[in-house]
Amino acid sequence: MGAYKRILLAVDLTEESNRVAARATALAKCYDAELHLIHVIEPLSLAYGGDIPMDLSSVQEQIHEQAKSHLAEFGTSLGVPKEHQYLIFGRPESEIHRVAIERGADLVVVGSHGRHGLALLLGSTANGVLHGATTDVLAVRVGSDVVDS
């Protein structure tokens, strides 16, 4: 395996993102790789099937502004330059794949809740990223059942 040159860290900007970021930054340091950061906002119409009988544009704009602020703060804490931070609307799996290809990432790092049973069948972002990636994918286990070592 060759060294990674460009790592794309996909985060949901929750507290669990810190654990995922720690793995990605350690790898970036180890390989002297560029670290890129992505957060994808799923449009409310996609998340709720588009059957909501009201205009959600103001809510969506508030979500965008809050995510923009959080991503900038998170990126700064990791030392990721603004030009390597991406805030995108869309389906997380497909947007992560698209940005990974566009930016020439050779590793995507994403958090995984390690779902089982029905939750696994319904899918997760990590699962979607894994099953369509053209690059290596590191799924970092997160959640309440994870014990730090």
mmCIF file of the C-alpha atoms, coordinates in Angstrom:
data_MODEL
# 
_entry.id   MODEL 
# 
loop_
_atom_site.group_PDB 
_atom_site.id 
_atom_site.type_symbol 
_atom_site.label_atom_id 
_atom_site.label_alt_id 
_atom_site.label_comp_id 
_atom_site.label_asym_id 
_atom_site.label_entity_id 
_atom_site.label_seq_id 
_atom_site.pdbx_PDB_ins_code 
_atom_site.Cartn_x 
_atom_site.Cartn_y 
_atom_site.Cartn_z 
_atom_site.occupancy 
_atom_site.B_iso_or_equiv 
_atom_site.pdbx_formal_charge 
_atom_site.auth_seq_id 
_atom_site.auth_comp_id 
_atom_site.auth_asym_id 
_atom_site.auth_atom_id 
_atom_site.pdbx_PDB_model_num 
ATOM 1   C CA . MET A 1 1   ? 0.000   0.000  0.000  1.00 0.00 ? 1   MET A CA 1 
ATOM 2   C CA . GLY A 1 2   ? 1.304   3.402  -0.948 1.00 0.00 ? 2   GLY A CA 1 
ATOM 3   C CA . ALA A 1 3   ? 1.126   6.445  1.259  1.00 0.00 ? 3   ALA A CA 1 
ATOM 4   C CA . TYR A 1 4   ? -2.075  8.456  1.322  1.00 0.00 ? 4   TYR A CA 1 
ATOM 5   C CA . LYS A 1 5   ? -1.670  11.923 -0.177 1.00 0.00 ? 5   LYS A CA 1 
ATOM 6   C CA . ARG A 1 6   ? -5.152  13.392 0.239  1.00 0.00 ? 6   ARG A CA 1 
ATOM 7   C CA . ILE A 1 7   ? -7.623  12.395 2.957  1.00 0.00 ? 7   ILE A CA 1 
ATOM 8   C CA . LEU A 1 8   ? -11.280 13.416 2.913  1.00 0.00 ? 8   LEU A CA 1 
ATOM 9   C CA . LEU A 1 9   ? -12.818 13.514 6.387  1.00 0.00 ? 9   LEU A CA 1 
ATOM 10  C CA . ALA A 1 10  ? -16.616 13.325 6.289  1.00 0.00 ? 10  ALA A CA 1 
ATOM 11  C CA . VAL A 1 11  ? -18.278 14.598 9.463  1.00 0.00 ? 11  VAL A CA 1 
ATOM 12  C CA . ASP A 1 12  ? -21.800 15.117 10.757 1.00 0.00 ? 12  ASP A CA 1 
ATOM 13  C CA . LEU A 1 13  ? -20.601 17.848 13.164 1.00 0.00 ? 13  LEU A CA 1 
ATOM 14  C CA . THR A 1 14  ? -21.855 16.028 16.240 1.00 0.00 ? 14  THR A CA 1 
ATOM 15  C CA . GLU A 1 15  ? -19.700 15.328 19.280 1.00 0.00 ? 15  GLU A CA 1 
ATOM 16  C CA . GLU A 1 16  ? -18.750 11.995 17.685 1.00 0.00 ? 16  GLU A CA 1 
ATOM 17  C CA . SER A 1 17  ? -17.004 13.876 14.876 1.00 0.00 ? 17  SER A CA 1 
ATOM 18  C CA . ASN A 1 18  ? -14.087 14.505 17.247 1.00 0.00 ? 18  ASN A CA 1 
ATOM 19  C CA . ARG A 1 19  ? -13.335 10.774 17.465 1.00 0.00 ? 19  ARG A CA 1 
ATOM 20  C CA . VAL A 1 20  ? -13.463 10.392 13.676 1.00 0.00 ? 20  VAL A CA 1 
ATOM 21  C CA . ALA A 1 21  ? -11.328 13.516 13.198 1.00 0.00 ? 21  ALA A CA 1 
ATOM 22  C CA . ALA A 1 22  ? -8.698  12.215 15.622 1.00 0.00 ? 22  ALA A CA 1 
ATOM 23  C CA . ARG A 1 23  ? -8.188  9.149  13.414 1.00 0.00 ? 23  ARG A CA 1 
ATOM 24  C CA . ALA A 1 24  ? -8.113  11.191 10.217 1.00 0.00 ? 24  ALA A CA 1 
ATOM 25  C CA . THR A 1 25  ? -5.653  13.762 11.573 1.00 0.00 ? 25  THR A CA 1 
ATOM 26  C CA . ALA A 1 26  ? -3.369  11.012 12.901 1.00 0.00 ? 26  ALA A CA 1 
ATOM 27  C CA . LEU A 1 27  ? -3.320  9.394  9.456  1.00 0.00 ? 27  LEU A CA 1 
ATOM 28  C CA . ALA A 1 28  ? -2.757  12.731 7.734  1.00 0.00 ? 28  ALA A CA 1 
ATOM 29  C CA . LYS A 1 29  ? 0.186   13.407 10.040 1.00 0.00 ? 29  LYS A CA 1 
ATOM 30  C CA . CYS A 1 30  ? 1.592   9.897  9.583  1.00 0.00 ? 30  CYS A CA 1 
ATOM 31  C CA . TYR A 1 31  ? 1.461   10.125 5.785  1.00 0.00 ? 31  TYR A CA 1 
ATOM 32  C CA . ASP A 1 32  ? 2.106   13.883 5.547  1.00 0.00 ? 32  ASP A CA 1 
ATOM 33  C CA . ALA A 1 33  ? -1.180  14.043 3.636  1.00 0.00 ? 33  ALA A CA 1 
ATOM 34  C CA . GLU A 1 34  ? -3.523  16.924 2.902  1.00 0.00 ? 34  GLU A CA 1 
ATOM 35  C CA . LEU A 1 35  ? -6.656  16.798 5.037  1.00 0.00 ? 35  LEU A CA 1 
ATOM 36  C CA . HIS A 1 36  ? -9.945  17.882 3.479  1.00 0.00 ? 36  HIS A CA 1 
ATOM 37  C CA . LEU A 1 37  ? -13.195 18.220 5.424  1.00 0.00 ? 37  LEU A CA 1 
ATOM 38  C CA . ILE A 1 38  ? -16.762 17.697 4.190  1.00 0.00 ? 38  ILE A CA 1 
ATOM 39  C CA . HIS A 1 39  ? -20.171 18.077 5.772  1.00 0.00 ? 39  HIS A CA 1 
ATOM 40  C CA . VAL A 1 40  ? -23.238 17.288 3.706  1.00 0.00 ? 40  VAL A CA 1 
ATOM 41  C CA . ILE A 1 41  ? -26.624 18.720 4.616  1.00 0.00 ? 41  ILE A CA 1 
ATOM 42  C CA . GLU A 1 42  ? -29.427 16.517 3.406  1.00 0.00 ? 42  GLU A CA 1 
ATOM 43  C CA . PRO A 1 43  ? -32.262 18.728 2.159  1.00 0.00 ? 43  PRO A CA 1 
ATOM 44  C CA . LEU A 1 44  ? -35.301 18.411 4.398  1.00 0.00 ? 44  LEU A CA 1 
ATOM 45  C CA . SER A 1 45  ? -37.409 17.475 1.391  1.00 0.00 ? 45  SER A CA 1 
ATOM 46  C CA . LEU A 1 46  ? -35.198 14.399 0.838  1.00 0.00 ? 46  LEU A CA 1 
ATOM 47  C CA . ALA A 1 47  ? -35.013 13.519 4.513  1.00 0.00 ? 47  ALA A CA 1 
ATOM 48  C CA . TYR A 1 48  ? -38.787 13.598 4.919  1.00 0.00 ? 48  TYR A CA 1 
ATOM 49  C CA . GLY A 1 49  ? -39.839 12.320 1.511  1.00 0.00 ? 49  GLY A CA 1 
ATOM 50  C CA . GLY A 1 50  ? -40.900 15.683 0.090  1.00 0.00 ? 50  GLY A CA 1 
ATOM 51  C CA . ASP A 1 51  ? -44.424 15.351 1.486  1.00 0.00 ? 51  ASP A CA 1 
ATOM 52  C CA . ILE A 1 52  ? -44.287 18.294 3.866  1.00 0.00 ? 52  ILE A CA 1 
ATOM 53  C CA . PRO A 1 53  ? -47.068 20.778 3.052  1.00 0.00 ? 53  PRO A CA 1 
ATOM 54  C CA . MET A 1 54  ? -45.115 23.897 4.026  1.00 0.00 ? 54  MET A CA 1 
ATOM 55  C CA . ASP A 1 55  ? -42.179 25.986 2.869  1.00 0.00 ? 55  ASP A CA 1 
ATOM 56  C CA . LEU A 1 56  ? -39.048 24.835 4.665  1.00 0.00 ? 56  LEU A CA 1 
ATOM 57  C CA . SER A 1 57  ? -36.645 27.236 2.963  1.00 0.00 ? 57  SER A CA 1 
ATOM 58  C CA . SER A 1 58  ? -36.167 29.419 6.065  1.00 0.00 ? 58  SER A CA 1 
ATOM 59  C CA . VAL A 1 59  ? -35.525 26.355 8.242  1.00 0.00 ? 59  VAL A CA 1 
ATOM 60  C CA . GLN A 1 60  ? -33.111 24.986 5.636  1.00 0.00 ? 60  GLN A CA 1 
ATOM 61  C CA . GLU A 1 61  ? -31.298 28.344 5.551  1.00 0.00 ? 61  GLU A CA 1 
ATOM 62  C CA . GLN A 1 62  ? -30.937 28.331 9.364  1.00 0.00 ? 62  GLN A CA 1 
ATOM 63  C CA . ILE A 1 63  ? -29.528 24.798 9.204  1.00 0.00 ? 63  ILE A CA 1 
ATOM 64  C CA . HIS A 1 64  ? -27.086 25.920 6.514  1.00 0.00 ? 64  HIS A CA 1 
ATOM 65  C CA . GLU A 1 65  ? -25.890 28.963 8.486  1.00 0.00 ? 65  GLU A CA 1 
ATOM 66  C CA . GLN A 1 66  ? -25.421 26.944 11.658 1.00 0.00 ? 66  GLN A CA 1 
ATOM 67  C CA . ALA A 1 67  ? -23.552 24.183 9.792  1.00 0.00 ? 67  ALA A CA 1 
ATOM 68  C CA . LYS A 1 68  ? -21.378 26.770 8.034  1.00 0.00 ? 68  LYS A CA 1 
ATOM 69  C CA . SER A 1 69  ? -20.348 28.235 11.386 1.00 0.00 ? 69  SER A CA 1 
ATOM 70  C CA . HIS A 1 70  ? -19.750 24.831 12.993 1.00 0.00 ? 70  HIS A CA 1 
ATOM 71  C CA . LEU A 1 71  ? -17.755 23.544 10.009 1.00 0.00 ? 71  LEU A CA 1 
ATOM 72  C CA . ALA A 1 72  ? -15.519 26.628 10.003 1.00 0.00 ? 72  ALA A CA 1 
ATOM 73  C CA . GLU A 1 73  ? -14.896 26.276 13.734 1.00 0.00 ? 73  GLU A CA 1 
ATOM 74  C CA . PHE A 1 74  ? -14.261 22.529 13.448 1.00 0.00 ? 74  PHE A CA 1 
ATOM 75  C CA . GLY A 1 75  ? -11.974 22.992 10.452 1.00 0.00 ? 75  GLY A CA 1 
ATOM 76  C CA . THR A 1 76  ? -9.986  25.681 12.232 1.00 0.00 ? 76  THR A CA 1 
ATOM 77  C CA . SER A 1 77  ? -9.536  23.431 15.275 1.00 0.00 ? 77  SER A CA 1 
ATOM 78  C CA . LEU A 1 78  ? -8.078  20.749 12.976 1.00 0.00 ? 78  LEU A CA 1 
ATOM 79  C CA . GLY A 1 79  ? -5.915  23.169 11.021 1.00 0.00 ? 79  GLY A CA 1 
ATOM 80  C CA . VAL A 1 80  ? -7.822  22.513 7.785  1.00 0.00 ? 80  VAL A CA 1 
ATOM 81  C CA . PRO A 1 81  ? -7.655  25.570 5.509  1.00 0.00 ? 81  PRO A CA 1 
ATOM 82  C CA . LYS A 1 82  ? -10.941 27.108 4.315  1.00 0.00 ? 82  LYS A CA 1 
ATOM 83  C CA . GLU A 1 83  ? -10.273 26.031 0.726  1.00 0.00 ? 83  GLU A CA 1 
ATOM 84  C CA . HIS A 1 84  ? -10.250 22.398 1.925  1.00 0.00 ? 84  HIS A CA 1 
ATOM 85  C CA . GLN A 1 85  ? -13.621 22.674 3.727  1.00 0.00 ? 85  GLN A CA 1 
ATOM 86  C CA . TYR A 1 86  ? -16.783 21.747 1.841  1.00 0.00 ? 86  TYR A CA 1 
ATOM 87  C CA . LEU A 1 87  ? -20.349 22.379 2.947  1.00 0.00 ? 87  LEU A CA 1 
ATOM 88  C CA . ILE A 1 88  ? -22.744 20.829 0.449  1.00 0.00 ? 88  ILE A CA 1 
ATOM 89  C CA . PHE A 1 89  ? -26.469 20.162 0.087  1.00 0.00 ? 89  PHE A CA 1 
ATOM 90  C CA . GLY A 1 90  ? -27.425 16.739 -1.195 1.00 0.00 ? 90  GLY A CA 1 
ATOM 91  C CA . ARG A 1 91  ? -27.389 13.043 -0.446 1.00 0.00 ? 91  ARG A CA 1 
ATOM 92  C CA . PRO A 1 92  ? -24.401 12.454 1.845  1.00 0.00 ? 92  PRO A CA 1 
ATOM 93  C CA . GLU A 1 93  ? -23.157 9.271  0.157  1.00 0.00 ? 93  GLU A CA 1 
ATOM 94  C CA . SER A 1 94  ? -23.200 10.605 -3.383 1.00 0.00 ? 94  SER A CA 1 
ATOM 95  C CA . GLU A 1 95  ? -21.770 14.010 -2.443 1.00 0.00 ? 95  GLU A CA 1 
ATOM 96  C CA . ILE A 1 96  ? -18.924 12.443 -0.456 1.00 0.00 ? 96  ILE A CA 1 
ATOM 97  C CA . HIS A 1 97  ? -18.117 10.228 -3.463 1.00 0.00 ? 97  HIS A CA 1 
ATOM 98  C CA . ARG A 1 98  ? -18.262 13.199 -5.827 1.00 0.00 ? 98  ARG A CA 1 
ATOM 99  C CA . VAL A 1 99  ? -15.993 15.428 -3.743 1.00 0.00 ? 99  VAL A CA 1 
ATOM 100 C CA . ALA A 1 100 ? -13.540 12.559 -3.124 1.00 0.00 ? 100 ALA A CA 1 
ATOM 101 C CA . ILE A 1 101 ? -13.185 12.097 -6.882 1.00 0.00 ? 101 ILE A CA 1 
ATOM 102 C CA . GLU A 1 102 ? -13.052 15.836 -7.666 1.00 0.00 ? 102 GLU A CA 1 
ATOM 103 C CA . ARG A 1 103 ? -10.370 16.495 -5.050 1.00 0.00 ? 103 ARG A CA 1 
ATOM 104 C CA . GLY A 1 104 ? -8.382  13.345 -5.812 1.00 0.00 ? 104 GLY A CA 1 
ATOM 105 C CA . ALA A 1 105 ? -8.787  11.874 -2.340 1.00 0.00 ? 105 ALA A CA 1 
ATOM 106 C CA . ASP A 1 106 ? -7.224  8.458  -1.883 1.00 0.00 ? 106 ASP A CA 1 
ATOM 107 C CA . LEU A 1 107 ? -8.851  7.845  1.514  1.00 0.00 ? 107 LEU A CA 1 
ATOM 108 C CA . VAL A 1 108 ? -12.259 8.762  2.895  1.00 0.00 ? 108 VAL A CA 1 
ATOM 109 C CA . VAL A 1 109 ? -12.689 8.695  6.680  1.00 0.00 ? 109 VAL A CA 1 
ATOM 110 C CA . VAL A 1 110 ? -16.235 8.484  8.012  1.00 0.00 ? 110 VAL A CA 1 
ATOM 111 C CA . GLY A 1 111 ? -17.892 7.622  11.325 1.00 0.00 ? 111 GLY A CA 1 
ATOM 112 C CA . SER A 1 112 ? -19.889 4.417  11.682 1.00 0.00 ? 112 SER A CA 1 
ATOM 113 C CA . HIS A 1 113 ? -22.396 3.514  14.370 1.00 0.00 ? 113 HIS A CA 1 
ATOM 114 C CA . GLY A 1 114 ? -21.963 -0.204 13.726 1.00 0.00 ? 114 GLY A CA 1 
ATOM 115 C CA . ARG A 1 115 ? -25.664 -0.792 13.168 1.00 0.00 ? 115 ARG A CA 1 
ATOM 116 C CA . HIS A 1 116 ? -27.095 -4.285 13.199 1.00 0.00 ? 116 HIS A CA 1 
ATOM 117 C CA . GLY A 1 117 ? -30.251 -5.942 11.977 1.00 0.00 ? 117 GLY A CA 1 
ATOM 118 C CA . LEU A 1 118 ? -32.944 -3.706 10.520 1.00 0.00 ? 118 LEU A CA 1 
ATOM 119 C CA . ALA A 1 119 ? -30.899 -0.535 10.976 1.00 0.00 ? 119 ALA A CA 1 
ATOM 120 C CA . LEU A 1 120 ? -28.133 -2.071 8.866  1.00 0.00 ? 120 LEU A CA 1 
ATOM 121 C CA . LEU A 1 121 ? -30.606 -3.091 6.164  1.00 0.00 ? 121 LEU A CA 1 
ATOM 122 C CA . LEU A 1 122 ? -31.992 0.437  6.029  1.00 0.00 ? 122 LEU A CA 1 
ATOM 123 C CA . GLY A 1 123 ? -28.468 1.694  5.540  1.00 0.00 ? 123 GLY A CA 1 
ATOM 124 C CA . SER A 1 124 ? -26.277 4.404  6.943  1.00 0.00 ? 124 SER A CA 1 
ATOM 125 C CA . THR A 1 125 ? -24.027 7.047  5.502  1.00 0.00 ? 125 THR A CA 1 
ATOM 126 C CA . ALA A 1 126 ? -20.902 5.005  6.254  1.00 0.00 ? 126 ALA A CA 1 
ATOM 127 C CA . ASN A 1 127 ? -22.392 1.972  4.525  1.00 0.00 ? 127 ASN A CA 1 
ATOM 128 C CA . GLY A 1 128 ? -23.382 4.071  1.519  1.00 0.00 ? 128 GLY A CA 1 
ATOM 129 C CA . VAL A 1 129 ? -19.931 5.605  1.284  1.00 0.00 ? 129 VAL A CA 1 
ATOM 130 C CA . LEU A 1 130 ? -18.272 2.196  1.500  1.00 0.00 ? 130 LEU A CA 1 
ATOM 131 C CA . HIS A 1 131 ? -20.441 0.620  -1.192 1.00 0.00 ? 131 HIS A CA 1 
ATOM 132 C CA . GLY A 1 132 ? -19.669 2.937  -4.038 1.00 0.00 ? 132 GLY A CA 1 
ATOM 133 C CA . ALA A 1 133 ? -16.307 4.351  -3.160 1.00 0.00 ? 133 ALA A CA 1 
ATOM 134 C CA . THR A 1 134 ? -13.528 4.414  -5.707 1.00 0.00 ? 134 THR A CA 1 
ATOM 135 C CA . THR A 1 135 ? -11.001 4.925  -2.908 1.00 0.00 ? 135 THR A CA 1 
ATOM 136 C CA . ASP A 1 136 ? -10.114 3.339  0.402  1.00 0.00 ? 136 ASP A CA 1 
ATOM 137 C CA . VAL A 1 137 ? -12.638 4.021  3.159  1.00 0.00 ? 137 VAL A CA 1 
ATOM 138 C CA . LEU A 1 138 ? -11.931 4.003  6.878  1.00 0.00 ? 138 LEU A CA 1 
ATOM 139 C CA . ALA A 1 139 ? -15.094 3.646  8.950  1.00 0.00 ? 139 ALA A CA 1 
ATOM 140 C CA . VAL A 1 140 ? -14.311 4.777  12.499 1.00 0.00 ? 140 VAL A CA 1 
ATOM 141 C CA . ARG A 1 141 ? -16.585 3.160  15.063 1.00 0.00 ? 141 ARG A CA 1 
ATOM 142 C CA . VAL A 1 142 ? -18.502 5.734  17.117 1.00 0.00 ? 142 VAL A CA 1 
ATOM 143 C CA . GLY A 1 143 ? -21.386 5.576  19.531 1.00 0.00 ? 143 GLY A CA 1 
ATOM 144 C CA . SER A 1 144 ? -22.158 4.865  23.151 1.00 0.00 ? 144 SER A CA 1 
ATOM 145 C CA . ASP A 1 145 ? -20.872 1.283  23.000 1.00 0.00 ? 145 ASP A CA 1 
ATOM 146 C CA . VAL A 1 146 ? -17.363 2.333  21.956 1.00 0.00 ? 146 VAL A CA 1 
ATOM 147 C CA . VAL A 1 147 ? -14.664 2.255  24.615 1.00 0.00 ? 147 VAL A CA 1 
ATOM 148 C CA . ASP A 1 148 ? -11.636 4.534  24.205 1.00 0.00 ? 148 ASP A CA 1 
ATOM 149 C CA . SER A 1 149 ? -8.311  2.835  24.513 1.00 0.00 ? 149 SER A CA 1 
# 
